[in-house]
Amino acid sequence: MSERSASCACGQLSLIADGEPVRISVCHCLDCQRRTGSAFAFSAHYPREQITRIDGRSSRFQRKGDSGFEVAFHFCPDCGTTVYWEPGGHPDRITVAVGAFADPTHPAPRHSVYEERKHAWVNVPGDVEHQE
């Protein structure tokens, strides 16, 4: 098991994840594109009990996902970085933005979702589970 630290750009909001995530995915939905300012979101999904510490202040933005469940995003009120979110469809999980780990050795995604909204230039490896 490994311990990973994630934080916002200014370091004010951080968390510790203990062990491996249960899912690592990229999402191409338009809401994730808007939230990240990028072509997709890259996330690691952990059982809630594997998030051993959350430090700092967070602001919260809540919206309904395509699944119909609410998602609560926690971001730094100082620098604006989204560090983690709580998916209403999985209240037993906390999802962490992989970029917040700032670790180029982080495992690759195993799932790719909302590919019908994927930018044409984005190439997701063939060994990843692809979902429209």
Protein Blocks (a to p, Z undefined) as FASTA:
>chain_A
ZZdddddfkomaccddedjdfbdcddfbfklmmmnopabdcdddddfklmmbdedjdddd
ddddfkopacdddddfklopafbdcdfklmmbccddfklnopakbccdfbdehklmgcfk
lccdfkbccdZZ
